[in-house]
Amino acid sequence: MREWILGRNPVQETLRAGRREIFGLAAAENLDPDTQVEAIFKLASDQKIPIKRVPRDQLDQYGSHHQSLALQVGEYPYADLGQVLGTAEDREEPLFVLLLDVLKDPQNLGTLIRSAEAVGVHGVVLPYRRTATVTPAVVSSSSGACEHMRIVQANLAQTIAELKEAGAWVYGLEGSDEAQAPGELDLSGPIAVVVGSEGEGMRRLVRESCDFLVALPMRGRIESLNAAVAGSVALYLVWAARGYAGAGGAGPAG
Amino acid sequence: MREWILGRNPVQETLRAGRREIFGLAAAENLDPDTQVEAIFKLASDQKIPIKRVPRDQLDQYGSHHQSLALQVGEYPYADLGQVLGTAEDREEPLFVLLLDVLKDPQNLGTLIRSAEAVGVHGVVLPYRRTATVTPAVVSSSSGACEHMRIVQANLAQTIAELKEAGAWVYGLEGSDEAQAPGELDLSGPIAVVVGSEGEGMRRLVRESCDFLVALPMRGRIESLNAAVAGSVALYLVWAARGYAGAGGAGPAG
């Protein structure tokens, strides 16, 4: 099935990643190329992808956030767990995987995948059912990070068993009294972090499969965070425990 | 001006905080009270607030996320900087303030205020112009945290001068090469964190008023985070540097 990726960053990252079948790039007739648009056109022509000028209202039909660009692509290429384990091996890093136990909101899913990509997570695992999946809207809200990240669809309890087999400790994030503070745990080894759904948390079977339950410190009156924020903070705490290994670019650390 | 706060958590927190003028609670005719709704009705009747049963489609007119409840209230009660400084003094804590240099997206603004409330920030400062303000949509996306947080509207450069006068160090969050990693900085004293707008960052004058520029460690291909996530992670790093002082409830830390 063909779909449209909309917006400059998502289109650029899809072209850079080169993991999807790509059919064509549509640009608004009145689009005046700036540096980023020039770079996108170059990526497309290097890959011999046809670029077509179209009326702006044709792009509006695909969605509102097109920023004058839309890329027609084949469906999202899900990975399998073996590829995720292979990525950790290739990078010679302790395994770092994120499992999302039924995130409902595409914005939250995209935001979390973007954070996961920024801290070097090796793969993200989604369940088969009742979850947001990697739609073009999720690619947009991830700012294109989905195209670089290995994302797997699988049975989560089964995947947790396989991750344990591969030597990982599984940490479920939740706000219960049973959960431990991150400071009490060693987060530096091979790890899988499980984030539950907005409002309802992890499903029972998934929760019971975790080695540890971990809660972010919290004060104030509300005592809860947006699900994507909570997951992102947890990912940063894990990465901090690894000394921000691999950090580069704008914010290198020791 | 009267406005409608929609949804269970936002309505409940507005009633708990008791900072607004409240005119009445509207509940859908077919709403079958559960524990949370019972608690909300009790809060309302304790405060002698009229509760009115209305047809569901009347609530639909106020917005889609009403969850069968809408609270009619007076306008949001902005605080002034003196009250923020007073909150830090009352709690006997080093000052912890968040400045938002023109966040455009109500969802991001609400998410950040929710995170700020969860880590014990004493006040949030918004500029006068070109920014999302504390609308009912922002109260909703903050899950009601706006009602407990002291939020100030002010000239940011002027406010930064006043915060420095009060002994605070001002840290601007950005992704530039000039910025330092958080690990290189002492974040435990009186502090103000400045988060810039989605895409464009801080305005020049605000940026130049900062004592330090700080960048979150980052790797991967995208090398940027959602603005609300970046700000929330920065707030957690500051709070971690203070030993998670005041943490309670679900996730206490040493």
Interface residues (C-beta under 8 A of the other chain):
Chain A: N9 E13 R16 A17 Q107 T111 R114 S115 E117 A118 V119 G120 S143 G144 A145 H148 G175 S176 D177 A179 A181 P182 G183 E184 A215 L216 P217 M218 R219 G220 R221 I222 E223 S224 L225 N226 A228 V229 S232 V233 Y236 L237 W239 Y244 G246 A247 G248 G249 A250 G251 P252 A253 G254
Chain B: N9 E13 R16 A17 Q107 T111 R114 S115 E117 A118 V119 G120 S142 S143 G144 A145 H148 G175 S176 D177 A179 A181 P182 G183 E184 A215 L216 P217 M218 R219 G220 R221 I222 E223 S224 L225 N226 A228 V229 S232 V233 Y236 L237 W239 Y244 G246 A247 G248 G249 A250 G251 P252 A253 G254
